[in-house]
Amino acid sequence: MDENQIFEKVEEVFHKTFADNTPLTRDTKPGDVTAWDSMGQIRFLANLEQTFSIKFKMKDIVTFRSIGNIVDGIAKLTGQG
């Protein structure tokens, strides 16, 4: 799975988690989406872990400031980054 495929899957999980159809870019951050609050972040990351069969480490989670950071983190954990 390349980074474009990871992005597409992240976008799908995002829309399901937040019931929000905001178009995403790598630069989209929590402040850009009303429903993306701290509890939403937890649900979103848990859904991503389940979708990609991965486990985020706290040291990685604290660097997630945008969709791009999340995609890069998933790519790293899946051996694509």
mmCIF file of the N, C-alpha and C atoms, coordinates in Angstrom:
data_MODEL
# 
_entry.id   MODEL 
# 
loop_
_atom_site.group_PDB 
_atom_site.id 
_atom_site.type_symbol 
_atom_site.label_atom_id 
_atom_site.label_alt_id 
_atom_site.label_comp_id 
_atom_site.label_asym_id 
_atom_site.label_entity_id 
_atom_site.label_seq_id 
_atom_site.pdbx_PDB_ins_code 
_atom_site.Cartn_x 
_atom_site.Cartn_y 
_atom_site.Cartn_z 
_atom_site.occupancy 
_atom_site.B_iso_or_equiv 
_atom_site.pdbx_formal_charge 
_atom_site.auth_seq_id 
_atom_site.auth_comp_id 
_atom_site.auth_asym_id 
_atom_site.auth_atom_id 
_atom_site.pdbx_PDB_model_num 
ATOM 1   N N  . MET A 1 1  ? 0.858   -1.171 0.000  1.00 0.00 ? 1  MET A N  1 
ATOM 2   C CA . MET A 1 1  ? 0.000   0.000  0.000  1.00 0.00 ? 1  MET A CA 1 
ATOM 3   C C  . MET A 1 1  ? 0.906   1.237  0.000  1.00 0.00 ? 1  MET A C  1 
ATOM 4   N N  . ASP A 1 2  ? 0.749   2.089  -0.999 1.00 0.00 ? 2  ASP A N  1 
ATOM 5   C CA . ASP A 1 2  ? 1.573   3.299  -1.058 1.00 0.00 ? 2  ASP A CA 1 
ATOM 6   C C  . ASP A 1 2  ? 0.904   4.436  -0.273 1.00 0.00 ? 2  ASP A C  1 
ATOM 7   N N  . GLU A 1 3  ? 1.591   5.576  -0.174 1.00 0.00 ? 3  GLU A N  1 
ATOM 8   C CA . GLU A 1 3  ? 1.071   6.675  0.642  1.00 0.00 ? 3  GLU A CA 1 
ATOM 9   C C  . GLU A 1 3  ? -0.247  7.238  0.123  1.00 0.00 ? 3  GLU A C  1 
ATOM 10  N N  . ASN A 1 4  ? -0.467  7.217  -1.185 1.00 0.00 ? 4  ASN A N  1 
ATOM 11  C CA . ASN A 1 4  ? -1.761  7.673  -1.723 1.00 0.00 ? 4  ASN A CA 1 
ATOM 12  C C  . ASN A 1 4  ? -2.882  6.753  -1.278 1.00 0.00 ? 4  ASN A C  1 
ATOM 13  N N  . GLN A 1 5  ? -2.628  5.463  -1.277 1.00 0.00 ? 5  GLN A N  1 
ATOM 14  C CA . GLN A 1 5  ? -3.642  4.502  -0.830 1.00 0.00 ? 5  GLN A CA 1 
ATOM 15  C C  . GLN A 1 5  ? -3.897  4.651  0.669  1.00 0.00 ? 5  GLN A C  1 
ATOM 16  N N  . ILE A 1 6  ? -2.815  4.890  1.426  1.00 0.00 ? 6  ILE A N  1 
ATOM 17  C CA . ILE A 1 6  ? -2.981  5.124  2.862  1.00 0.00 ? 6  ILE A CA 1 
ATOM 18  C C  . ILE A 1 6  ? -3.830  6.361  3.084  1.00 0.00 ? 6  ILE A C  1 
ATOM 19  N N  . PHE A 1 7  ? -3.531  7.442  2.358  1.00 0.00 ? 7  PHE A N  1 
ATOM 20  C CA . PHE A 1 7  ? -4.304  8.687  2.485  1.00 0.00 ? 7  PHE A CA 1 
ATOM 21  C C  . PHE A 1 7  ? -5.781  8.431  2.207  1.00 0.00 ? 7  PHE A C  1 
ATOM 22  N N  . GLU A 1 8  ? -6.079  7.709  1.140  1.00 0.00 ? 8  GLU A N  1 
ATOM 23  C CA . GLU A 1 8  ? -7.476  7.435  0.779  1.00 0.00 ? 8  GLU A CA 1 
ATOM 24  C C  . GLU A 1 8  ? -8.188  6.665  1.883  1.00 0.00 ? 8  GLU A C  1 
ATOM 25  N N  . LYS A 1 9  ? -7.493  5.696  2.476  1.00 0.00 ? 9  LYS A N  1 
ATOM 26  C CA . LYS A 1 9  ? -8.087  4.901  3.546  1.00 0.00 ? 9  LYS A CA 1 
ATOM 27  C C  . LYS A 1 9  ? -8.277  5.756  4.803  1.00 0.00 ? 9  LYS A C  1 
ATOM 28  N N  . VAL A 1 10 ? -7.286  6.609  5.106  1.00 0.00 ? 10 VAL A N  1 
ATOM 29  C CA . VAL A 1 10 ? -7.401  7.518  6.249  1.00 0.00 ? 10 VAL A CA 1 
ATOM 30  C C  . VAL A 1 10 ? -8.601  8.443  6.053  1.00 0.00 ? 10 VAL A C  1 
ATOM 31  N N  . GLU A 1 11 ? -8.758  8.955  4.838  1.00 0.00 ? 11 GLU A N  1 
ATOM 32  C CA . GLU A 1 11 ? -9.885  9.835  4.541  1.00 0.00 ? 11 GLU A CA 1 
ATOM 33  C C  . GLU A 1 11 ? -11.218 9.100  4.748  1.00 0.00 ? 11 GLU A C  1 
ATOM 34  N N  . GLU A 1 12 ? -11.290 7.865  4.310  1.00 0.00 ? 12 GLU A N  1 
ATOM 35  C CA . GLU A 1 12 ? -12.507 7.064  4.490  1.00 0.00 ? 12 GLU A CA 1 
ATOM 36  C C  . GLU A 1 12 ? -12.814 6.881  5.978  1.00 0.00 ? 12 GLU A C  1 
ATOM 37  N N  . VAL A 1 13 ? -11.808 6.526  6.758  1.00 0.00 ? 13 VAL A N  1 
ATOM 38  C CA . VAL A 1 13 ? -11.999 6.343  8.201  1.00 0.00 ? 13 VAL A CA 1 
ATOM 39  C C  . VAL A 1 13 ? -12.395 7.672  8.855  1.00 0.00 ? 13 VAL A C  1 
ATOM 40  N N  . PHE A 1 14 ? -11.772 8.750  8.422  1.00 0.00 ? 14 PHE A N  1 
ATOM 41  C CA . PHE A 1 14 ? -12.096 10.075 8.949  1.00 0.00 ? 14 PHE A CA 1 
ATOM 42  C C  . PHE A 1 14 ? -13.576 10.385 8.745  1.00 0.00 ? 14 PHE A C  1 
ATOM 43  N N  . HIS A 1 15 ? -14.052 10.214 7.522  1.00 0.00 ? 15 HIS A N  1 
ATOM 44  C CA . HIS A 1 15 ? -15.450 10.541 7.218  1.00 0.00 ? 15 HIS A CA 1 
ATOM 45  C C  . HIS A 1 15 ? -16.415 9.668  8.013  1.00 0.00 ? 15 HIS A C  1 
ATOM 46  N N  . LYS A 1 16 ? -16.070 8.408  8.215  1.00 0.00 ? 16 LYS A N  1 
ATOM 47  C CA . LYS A 1 16 ? -16.932 7.529  9.011  1.00 0.00 ? 16 LYS A CA 1 
ATOM 48  C C  . LYS A 1 16 ? -16.887 7.909  10.485 1.00 0.00 ? 16 LYS A C  1 
ATOM 49  N N  . THR A 1 17 ? -15.712 8.227  10.989 1.00 0.00 ? 17 THR A N  1 
ATOM 50  C CA . THR A 1 17 ? -15.555 8.560  12.411 1.00 0.00 ? 17 THR A CA 1 
ATOM 51  C C  . THR A 1 17 ? -16.289 9.839  12.770 1.00 0.00 ? 17 THR A C  1 
ATOM 52  N N  . PHE A 1 18 ? -16.135 10.865 11.939 1.00 0.00 ? 18 PHE A N  1 
ATOM 53  C CA . PHE A 1 18 ? -16.683 12.173 12.265 1.00 0.00 ? 18 PHE A CA 1 
ATOM 54  C C  . PHE A 1 18 ? -18.002 12.486 11.580 1.00 0.00 ? 18 PHE A C  1 
ATOM 55  N N  . ALA A 1 19 ? -18.497 11.590 10.719 1.00 0.00 ? 19 ALA A N  1 
ATOM 56  C CA . ALA A 1 19 ? -19.726 11.851 9.959  1.00 0.00 ? 19 ALA A CA 1 
ATOM 57  C C  . ALA A 1 19 ? -19.645 13.233 9.336  1.00 0.00 ? 19 ALA A C  1 
ATOM 58  N N  . ASP A 1 20 ? -18.507 13.493 8.707  1.00 0.00 ? 20 ASP A N  1 
ATOM 59  C CA . ASP A 1 20 ? -18.200 14.796 8.141  1.00 0.00 ? 20 ASP A CA 1 
ATOM 60  C C  . ASP A 1 20 ? -17.604 14.580 6.760  1.00 0.00 ? 20 ASP A C  1 
ATOM 61  N N  . ASN A 1 21 ? -18.088 15.307 5.781  1.00 0.00 ? 21 ASN A N  1 
ATOM 62  C CA . ASN A 1 21 ? -17.605 15.129 4.408  1.00 0.00 ? 21 ASN A CA 1 
ATOM 63  C C  . ASN A 1 21 ? -16.603 16.187 3.978  1.00 0.00 ? 21 ASN A C  1 
ATOM 64  N N  . THR A 1 22 ? -15.978 16.840 4.942  1.00 0.00 ? 22 THR A N  1 
ATOM 65  C CA . THR A 1 22 ? -14.961 17.841 4.620  1.00 0.00 ? 22 THR A CA 1 
ATOM 66  C C  . THR A 1 22 ? -13.871 17.197 3.771  1.00 0.00 ? 22 THR A C  1 
ATOM 67  N N  . PRO A 1 23 ? -13.546 17.780 2.621  1.00 0.00 ? 23 PRO A N  1 
ATOM 68  C CA . PRO A 1 23 ? -12.446 17.232 1.826  1.00 0.00 ? 23 PRO A CA 1 
ATOM 69  C C  . PRO A 1 23 ? -11.139 17.392 2.604  1.00 0.00 ? 23 PRO A C  1 
ATOM 70  N N  . LEU A 1 24 ? -10.344 16.349 2.627  1.00 0.00 ? 24 LEU A N  1 
ATOM 71  C CA . LEU A 1 24 ? -9.092  16.384 3.367  1.00 0.00 ? 24 LEU A CA 1 
ATOM 72  C C  . LEU A 1 24 ? -7.905  16.628 2.452  1.00 0.00 ? 24 LEU A C  1 
ATOM 73  N N  . THR A 1 25 ? -6.884  17.251 3.016  1.00 0.00 ? 25 THR A N  1 
ATOM 74  C CA . THR A 1 25 ? -5.577  17.356 2.386  1.00 0.00 ? 25 THR A CA 1 
ATOM 75  C C  . THR A 1 25 ? -4.571  16.921 3.442  1.00 0.00 ? 25 THR A C  1 
ATOM 76  N N  . ARG A 1 26 ? -3.332  16.797 3.052  1.00 0.00 ? 26 ARG A N  1 
ATOM 77  C CA . ARG A 1 26 ? -2.292  16.462 4.026  1.00 0.00 ? 26 ARG A CA 1 
ATOM 78  C C  . ARG A 1 26 ? -2.176  17.546 5.098  1.00 0.00 ? 26 ARG A C  1 
ATOM 79  N N  . ASP A 1 27 ? -2.599  18.762 4.792  1.00 0.00 ? 27 ASP A N  1 
ATOM 80  C CA . ASP A 1 27 ? -2.487  19.880 5.732  1.00 0.00 ? 27 ASP A CA 1 
ATOM 81  C C  . ASP A 1 27 ? -3.690  20.039 6.655  1.00 0.00 ? 27 ASP A C  1 
ATOM 82  N N  . THR A 1 28 ? -4.756  19.261 6.454  1.00 0.00 ? 28 THR A N  1 
ATOM 83  C CA . THR A 1 28 ? -5.934  19.364 7.310  1.00 0.00 ? 28 THR A CA 1 
ATOM 84  C C  . THR A 1 28 ? -5.541  19.031 8.745  1.00 0.00 ? 28 THR A C  1 
ATOM 85  N N  . LYS A 1 29 ? -5.971  19.897 9.669  1.00 0.00 ? 29 LYS A N  1 
ATOM 86  C CA . LYS A 1 29 ? -5.648  19.700 11.081 1.00 0.00 ? 29 LYS A CA 1 
ATOM 87  C C  . LYS A 1 29 ? -6.930  19.793 11.913 1.00 0.00 ? 29 LYS A C  1 
ATOM 88  N N  . PRO A 1 30 ? -6.872  19.377 13.167 1.00 0.00 ? 30 PRO A N  1 
ATOM 89  C CA . PRO A 1 30 ? -8.086  19.376 13.991 1.00 0.00 ? 30 PRO A CA 1 
ATOM 90  C C  . PRO A 1 30 ? -8.840  20.698 14.016 1.00 0.00 ? 30 PRO A C  1 
ATOM 91  N N  . GLY A 1 31 ? -8.162  21.819 14.023 1.00 0.00 ? 31 GLY A N  1 
ATOM 92  C CA . GLY A 1 31 ? -8.837  23.112 14.057 1.00 0.00 ? 31 GLY A CA 1 
ATOM 93  C C  . GLY A 1 31 ? -9.658  23.411 12.815 1.00 0.00 ? 31 GLY A C  1 
ATOM 94  N N  . ASP A 1 32 ? -9.443  22.627 11.753 1.00 0.00 ? 32 ASP A N  1 
ATOM 95  C CA . ASP A 1 32 ? -10.172 22.835 10.497 1.00 0.00 ? 32 ASP A CA 1 
ATOM 96  C C  . ASP A 1 32 ? -11.536 22.142 10.479 1.00 0.00 ? 32 ASP A C  1 
ATOM 97  N N  . VAL A 1 33 ? -11.769 21.233 11.427 1.00 0.00 ? 33 VAL A N  1 
ATOM 98  C CA . VAL A 1 33 ? -12.996 20.428 11.442 1.00 0.00 ? 33 VAL A CA 1 
ATOM 99  C C  . VAL A 1 33 ? -13.628 20.510 12.826 1.00 0.00 ? 33 VAL A C  1 
ATOM 100 N N  . THR A 1 34 ? -14.824 21.052 12.900 1.00 0.00 ? 34 THR A N  1 
ATOM 101 C CA . THR A 1 34 ? -15.496 21.286 14.178 1.00 0.00 ? 34 THR A CA 1 
ATOM 102 C C  . THR A 1 34 ? -15.579 20.032 15.047 1.00 0.00 ? 34 THR A C  1 
ATOM 103 N N  . ALA A 1 35 ? -15.910 18.912 14.461 1.00 0.00 ? 35 ALA A N  1 
ATOM 104 C CA . ALA A 1 35 ? -16.113 17.686 15.237 1.00 0.00 ? 35 ALA A CA 1 
ATOM 105 C C  . ALA A 1 35 ? -14.809 17.034 15.690 1.00 0.00 ? 35 ALA A C  1 
ATOM 106 N N  . TRP A 1 36 ? -13.684 17.499 15.195 1.00 0.00 ? 36 TRP A N  1 
ATOM 107 C CA . TRP A 1 36 ? -12.396 16.880 15.504 1.00 0.00 ? 36 TRP A CA 1 
ATOM 108 C C  . TRP A 1 36 ? -11.838 17.465 16.798 1.00 0.00 ? 36 TRP A C  1 
ATOM 109 N N  . ASP A 1 37 ? -12.385 17.001 17.914 1.00 0.00 ? 37 ASP A N  1 
ATOM 110 C CA . ASP A 1 37 ? -11.928 17.439 19.220 1.00 0.00 ? 37 ASP A CA 1 
ATOM 111 C C  . ASP A 1 37 ? -11.076 16.324 19.836 1.00 0.00 ? 37 ASP A C  1 
ATOM 112 N N  . SER A 1 38 ? -10.715 16.458 21.102 1.00 0.00 ? 38 SER A N  1 
ATOM 113 C CA . SER A 1 38 ? -9.816  15.483 21.724 1.00 0.00 ? 38 SER A CA 1 
ATOM 114 C C  . SER A 1 38 ? -10.437 14.085 21.783 1.00 0.00 ? 38 SER A C  1 
ATOM 115 N N  . MET A 1 39 ? -11.710 13.990 22.088 1.00 0.00 ? 39 MET A N  1 
ATOM 116 C CA . MET A 1 39 ? -12.362 12.666 22.122 1.00 0.00 ? 39 MET A CA 1 
ATOM 117 C C  . MET A 1 39 ? -12.486 12.108 20.708 1.00 0.00 ? 39 MET A C  1 
ATOM 118 N N  . GLY A 1 40 ? -12.767 12.969 19.755 1.00 0.00 ? 40 GLY A N  1 
ATOM 119 C CA . GLY A 1 40 ? -12.816 12.536 18.364 1.00 0.00 ? 40 GLY A CA 1 
ATOM 120 C C  . GLY A 1 40 ? -11.470 12.013 17.905 1.00 0.00 ? 40 GLY A C  1 
ATOM 121 N N  . GLN A 1 41 ? -10.404 12.666 18.346 1.00 0.00 ? 41 GLN A N  1 
ATOM 122 C CA . GLN A 1 41 ? -9.053  12.231 17.986 1.00 0.00 ? 41 GLN A CA 1 
ATOM 123 C C  . GLN A 1 41 ? -8.806  10.806 18.486 1.00 0.00 ? 41 GLN A C  1 
ATOM 124 N N  . ILE A 1 42 ? -9.223  10.524 19.709 1.00 0.00 ? 42 ILE A N  1 
ATOM 125 C CA . ILE A 1 42 ? -9.049  9.182  20.270 1.00 0.00 ? 42 ILE A CA 1 
ATOM 126 C C  . ILE A 1 42 ? -9.816  8.157  19.440 1.00 0.00 ? 42 ILE A C  1 
ATOM 127 N N  . ARG A 1 43 ? -11.075 8.457  19.113 1.00 0.00 ? 43 ARG A N  1 
ATOM 128 C CA . ARG A 1 43 ? -11.887 7.533  18.298 1.00 0.00 ? 43 ARG A CA 1 
ATOM 129 C C  . ARG A 1 43 ? -11.263 7.341  16.918 1.00 0.00 ? 43 ARG A C  1 
ATOM 130 N N  . PHE A 1 44 ? -10.811 8.444  16.308 1.00 0.00 ? 44 PHE A N  1 
ATOM 131 C CA . PHE A 1 44 ? -10.210 8.407  14.979 1.00 0.00 ? 44 PHE A CA 1 
ATOM 132 C C  . PHE A 1 44 ? -8.955  7.526  14.977 1.00 0.00 ? 44 PHE A C  1 
ATOM 133 N N  . LEU A 1 45 ? -8.072  7.750  15.941 1.00 0.00 ? 45 LEU A N  1 
ATOM 134 C CA . LEU A 1 45 ? -6.841  6.957  15.987 1.00 0.00 ? 45 LEU A CA 1 
ATOM 135 C C  . LEU A 1 45 ? -7.134  5.486  16.282 1.00 0.00 ? 45 LEU A C  1 
ATOM 136 N N  . ALA A 1 46 ? -8.107  5.218  17.150 1.00 0.00 ? 46 ALA A N  1 
ATOM 137 C CA . ALA A 1 46 ? -8.477  3.829  17.433 1.00 0.00 ? 46 ALA A CA 1 
ATOM 138 C C  . ALA A 1 46 ? -9.033  3.157  16.177 1.00 0.00 ? 46 ALA A C  1 
ATOM 139 N N  . ASN A 1 47 ? -9.857  3.872  15.426 1.00 0.00 ? 47 ASN A N  1 
ATOM 140 C CA . ASN A 1 47 ? -10.403 3.315  14.183 1.00 0.00 ? 47 ASN A CA 1 
ATOM 141 C C  . ASN A 1 47 ? -9.293  3.086  13.155 1.00 0.00 ? 47 ASN A C  1 
ATOM 142 N N  . LEU A 1 48 ? -8.303  3.979  13.111 1.00 0.00 ? 48 LEU A N  1 
ATOM 143 C CA . LEU A 1 48 ? -7.176  3.790  12.196 1.00 0.00 ? 48 LEU A CA 1 
ATOM 144 C C  . LEU A 1 48 ? -6.346  2.579  12.606 1.00 0.00 ? 48 LEU A C  1 
ATOM 145 N N  . GLU A 1 49 ? -6.125  2.411  13.897 1.00 0.00 ? 49 GLU A N  1 
ATOM 146 C CA . GLU A 1 49 ? -5.373  1.242  14.367 1.00 0.00 ? 49 GLU A CA 1 
ATOM 147 C C  . GLU A 1 49 ? -6.074  -0.043 13.947 1.00 0.00 ? 49 GLU A C  1 
ATOM 148 N N  . GLN A 1 50 ? -7.372  -0.081 14.094 1.00 0.00 ? 50 GLN A N  1 
ATOM 149 C CA . GLN A 1 50 ? -8.133  -1.265 13.714 1.00 0.00 ? 50 GLN A CA 1 
ATOM 150 C C  . GLN A 1 50 ? -8.091  -1.475 12.203 1.00 0.00 ? 50 GLN A C  1 
ATOM 151 N N  . THR A 1 51 ? -8.274  -0.427 11.437 1.00 0.00 ? 51 THR A N  1 
ATOM 152 C CA . THR A 1 51 ? -8.299  -0.516 9.976  1.00 0.00 ? 51 THR A CA 1 
ATOM 153 C C  . THR A 1 51 ? -6.972  -1.003 9.409  1.00 0.00 ? 51 THR A C  1 
ATOM 154 N N  . PHE A 1 52 ? -5.877  -0.468 9.943  1.00 0.00 ? 52 PHE A N  1 
ATOM 155 C CA . PHE A 1 52 ? -4.553  -0.799 9.407  1.00 0.00 ? 52 PHE A CA 1 
ATOM 156 C C  . PHE A 1 52 ? -3.844  -1.906 10.185 1.00 0.00 ? 52 PHE A C  1 
ATOM 157 N N  . SER A 1 53 ? -4.496  -2.445 11.212 1.00 0.00 ? 53 SER A N  1 
ATOM 158 C CA . SER A 1 53 ? -3.897  -3.486 12.068 1.00 0.00 ? 53 SER A CA 1 
ATOM 159 C C  . SER A 1 53 ? -2.531  -3.040 12.593 1.00 0.00 ? 53 SER A C  1 
ATOM 160 N N  . ILE A 1 54 ? -2.532  -1.863 13.205 1.00 0.00 ? 54 ILE A N  1 
ATOM 161 C CA . ILE A 1 54 ? -1.312  -1.288 13.767 1.00 0.00 ? 54 ILE A CA 1 
ATOM 162 C C  . ILE A 1 54 ? -1.597  -0.812 15.184 1.00 0.00 ? 54 ILE A C  1 
ATOM 163 N N  . LYS A 1 55 ? -0.550  -0.403 15.887 1.00 0.00 ? 55 LYS A N  1 
ATOM 164 C CA . LYS A 1 55 ? -0.689  0.179  17.224 1.00 0.00 ? 55 LYS A CA 1 
ATOM 165 C C  . LYS A 1 55 ? 0.213   1.399  17.285 1.00 0.00 ? 55 LYS A C  1 
ATOM 166 N N  . PHE A 1 56 ? -0.388  2.570  17.468 1.00 0.00 ? 56 PHE A N  1 
ATOM 167 C CA . PHE A 1 56 ? 0.379   3.801  17.600 1.00 0.00 ? 56 PHE A CA 1 
ATOM 168 C C  . PHE A 1 56 ? 1.051   3.848  18.963 1.00 0.00 ? 56 PHE A C  1 
ATOM 169 N N  . LYS A 1 57 ? 2.251   4.404  19.007 1.00 0.00 ? 57 LYS A N  1 
ATOM 170 C CA . LYS A 1 57 ? 2.942   4.648  20.265 1.00 0.00 ? 57 LYS A CA 1 
ATOM 171 C C  . LYS A 1 57 ? 2.685   6.099  20.664 1.00 0.00 ? 57 LYS A C  1 
ATOM 172 N N  . MET A 1 58 ? 2.685   6.351  21.954 1.00 0.00 ? 58 MET A N  1 
ATOM 173 C CA . MET A 1 58 ? 2.418   7.698  22.447 1.00 0.00 ? 58 MET A CA 1 
ATOM 174 C C  . MET A 1 58 ? 3.392   8.701  21.842 1.00 0.00 ? 58 MET A C  1 
ATOM 175 N N  . LYS A 1 59 ? 4.647   8.324  21.686 1.00 0.00 ? 59 LYS A N  1 
ATOM 176 C CA . LYS A 1 59 ? 5.636   9.250  21.124 1.00 0.00 ? 59 LYS A CA 1 
ATOM 177 C C  . LYS A 1 59 ? 5.287   9.640  19.690 1.00 0.00 ? 59 LYS A C  1 
ATOM 178 N N  . ASP A 1 60 ? 4.578   8.759  18.974 1.00 0.00 ? 60 ASP A N  1 
ATOM 179 C CA . ASP A 1 60 ? 4.132   9.080  17.617 1.00 0.00 ? 60 ASP A CA 1 
ATOM 180 C C  . ASP A 1 60 ? 2.867   9.936  17.652 1.00 0.00 ? 60 ASP A C  1 
ATOM 181 N N  . ILE A 1 61 ? 1.948   9.577  18.524 1.00 0.00 ? 61 ILE A N  1 
ATOM 182 C CA . ILE A 1 61 ? 0.668   10.284 18.602 1.00 0.00 ? 61 ILE A CA 1 
ATOM 183 C C  . ILE A 1 61 ? 0.865   11.772 18.871 1.00 0.00 ? 61 ILE A C  1 
ATOM 184 N N  . VAL A 1 62 ? 1.814   12.121 19.709 1.00 0.00 ? 62 VAL A N  1 
ATOM 185 C CA . VAL A 1 62 ? 2.006   13.536 20.045 1.00 0.00 ? 62 VAL A CA 1 
ATOM 186 C C  . VAL A 1 62 ? 2.547   14.345 18.869 1.00 0.00 ? 62 VAL A C  1 
ATOM 187 N N  . THR A 1 63 ? 3.030   13.672 17.823 1.00 0.00 ? 63 THR A N  1 
ATOM 188 C CA . THR A 1 63 ? 3.513   14.387 16.634 1.00 0.00 ? 63 THR A CA 1 
ATOM 189 C C  . THR A 1 63 ? 2.421   14.561 15.587 1.00 0.00 ? 63 THR A C  1 
ATOM 190 N N  . PHE A 1 64 ? 1.260   13.955 15.800 1.00 0.00 ? 64 PHE A N  1 
ATOM 191 C CA . PHE A 1 64 ? 0.171   14.009 14.827 1.00 0.00 ? 64 PHE A CA 1 
ATOM 192 C C  . PHE A 1 64 ? -0.556  15.349 14.899 1.00 0.00 ? 64 PHE A C  1 
ATOM 193 N N  . ARG A 1 65 ? -0.133  16.287 14.077 1.00 0.00 ? 65 ARG A N  1 
ATOM 194 C CA . ARG A 1 65 ? -0.732  17.613 14.057 1.00 0.00 ? 65 ARG A CA 1 
ATOM 195 C C  . ARG A 1 65 ? -1.571  17.853 12.806 1.00 0.00 ? 65 ARG A C  1 
ATOM 196 N N  . SER A 1 66 ? -1.529  16.897 11.870 1.00 0.00 ? 66 SER A N  1 
ATOM 197 C CA . SER A 1 66 ? -2.280  17.035 10.616 1.00 0.00 ? 66 SER A CA 1 
ATOM 198 C C  . SER A 1 66 ? -2.517  15.652 10.025 1.00 0.00 ? 66 SER A C  1 
ATOM 199 N N  . ILE A 1 67 ? -3.359  15.609 9.015  1.00 0.00 ? 67 ILE A N  1 
ATOM 200 C CA . ILE A 1 67 ? -3.600  14.353 8.306  1.00 0.00 ? 67 ILE A CA 1 
ATOM 201 C C  . ILE A 1 67 ? -2.293  13.828 7.714  1.00 0.00 ? 67 ILE A C  1 
ATOM 202 N N  . GLY A 1 68 ? -1.462  14.719 7.194  1.00 0.00 ? 68 GLY A N  1 
ATOM 203 C CA . GLY A 1 68 ? -0.185  14.309 6.622  1.00 0.00 ? 68 GLY A CA 1 
ATOM 204 C C  . GLY A 1 68 ? 0.700   13.610 7.637  1.00 0.00 ? 68 GLY A C  1 
ATOM 205 N N  . ASN A 1 69 ? 0.750   14.134 8.873  1.00 0.00 ? 69 ASN A N  1 
ATOM 206 C CA . ASN A 1 69 ? 1.527   13.490 9.926  1.00 0.00 ? 69 ASN A CA 1 
ATOM 207 C C  . ASN A 1 69 ? 0.994   12.092 10.224 1.00 0.00 ? 69 ASN A C  1 
ATOM 208 N N  . ILE A 1 70 ? -0.319  11.961 10.214 1.00 0.00 ? 70 ILE A N  1 
ATOM 209 C CA . ILE A 1 70 ? -0.943  10.667 10.490 1.00 0.00 ? 70 ILE A CA 1 
ATOM 210 C C  . ILE A 1 70 ? -0.625  9.679  9.367  1.00 0.00 ? 70 ILE A C  1 
ATOM 211 N N  . VAL A 1 71 ? -0.756  10.124 8.128  1.00 0.00 ? 71 VAL A N  1 
ATOM 212 C CA . VAL A 1 71 ? -0.436  9.262  6.980  1.00 0.00 ? 71 VAL A CA 1 
ATOM 213 C C  . VAL A 1 71 ? 1.026   8.816  7.062  1.00 0.00 ? 71 VAL A C  1 
ATOM 214 N N  . ASP A 1 72 ? 1.922   9.744  7.370  1.00 0.00 ? 72 ASP A N  1 
ATOM 215 C CA . ASP A 1 72 ? 3.342   9.391  7.495  1.00 0.00 ? 72 ASP A CA 1 
ATOM 216 C C  . ASP A 1 72 ? 3.573   8.387  8.608  1.00 0.00 ? 72 ASP A C  1 
ATOM 217 N N  . GLY A 1 73 ? 2.877   8.560  9.727  1.00 0.00 ? 73 GLY A N  1 
ATOM 218 C CA . GLY A 1 73 ? 3.000   7.625  10.845 1.00 0.00 ? 73 GLY A CA 1 
ATOM 219 C C  . GLY A 1 73 ? 2.532   6.230  10.484 1.00 0.00 ? 73 GLY A C  1 
ATOM 220 N N  . ILE A 1 74 ? 1.413   6.164  9.754  1.00 0.00 ? 74 ILE A N  1 
ATOM 221 C CA . ILE A 1 74 ? 0.895   4.856  9.324  1.00 0.00 ? 74 ILE A CA 1 
ATOM 222 C C  . ILE A 1 74 ? 1.850   4.226  8.336  1.00 0.00 ? 74 ILE A C  1 
ATOM 223 N N  . ALA A 1 75 ? 2.371   5.016  7.402  1.00 0.00 ? 75 ALA A N  1 
ATOM 224 C CA . ALA A 1 75 ? 3.323   4.501  6.410  1.00 0.00 ? 75 ALA A CA 1 
ATOM 225 C C  . ALA A 1 75 ? 4.544   3.911  7.116  1.00 0.00 ? 75 ALA A C  1 
ATOM 226 N N  . LYS A 1 76 ? 5.014   4.592  8.142  1.00 0.00 ? 76 LYS A N  1 
ATOM 227 C CA . LYS A 1 76 ? 6.172   4.115  8.910  1.00 0.00 ? 76 LYS A CA 1 
ATOM 228 C C  . LYS A 1 76 ? 5.855   2.787  9.584  1.00 0.00 ? 76 LYS A C  1 
ATOM 229 N N  . LEU A 1 77 ? 4.692   2.709  10.222 1.00 0.00 ? 77 LEU A N  1 
ATOM 230 C CA . LEU A 1 77 ? 4.315   1.498  10.961 1.00 0.00 ? 77 LEU A CA 1 
ATOM 231 C C  . LEU A 1 77 ? 4.013   0.314  10.042 1.00 0.00 ? 77 LEU A C  1 
ATOM 232 N N  . THR A 1 78 ? 3.631   0.599  8.812  1.00 0.00 ? 78 THR A N  1 
ATOM 233 C CA . THR A 1 78 ? 3.318   -0.484 7.873  1.00 0.00 ? 78 THR A CA 1 
ATOM 234 C C  . THR A 1 78 ? 4.487   -0.798 6.949  1.00 0.00 ? 78 THR A C  1 
ATOM 235 N N  . GLY A 1 79 ? 5.620   -0.140 7.210  1.00 0.00 ? 79 GLY A N  1 
ATOM 236 C CA . GLY A 1 79 ? 6.815   -0.397 6.404  1.00 0.00 ? 79 GLY A CA 1 
ATOM 237 C C  . GLY A 1 79 ? 6.819   0.299  5.061  1.00 0.00 ? 79 GLY A C  1 
ATOM 238 N N  . GLN A 1 80 ? 5.959   1.312  4.880  1.00 0.00 ? 80 GLN A N  1 
ATOM 239 C CA . GLN A 1 80 ? 5.889   2.017  3.609  1.00 0.00 ? 80 GLN A CA 1 
ATOM 240 C C  . GLN A 1 80 ? 6.609   3.364  3.646  1.00 0.00 ? 80 GLN A C  1 
ATOM 241 N N  . GLY A 1 81 ? 7.041   3.772  4.835  1.00 0.00 ? 81 GLY A N  1 
ATOM 242 C CA . GLY A 1 81 ? 7.633   5.093  4.959  1.00 0.00 ? 81 GLY A CA 1 
ATOM 243 C C  . GLY A 1 81 ? 9.082   5.061  5.347  1.00 0.00 ? 81 GLY A C  1 
# 
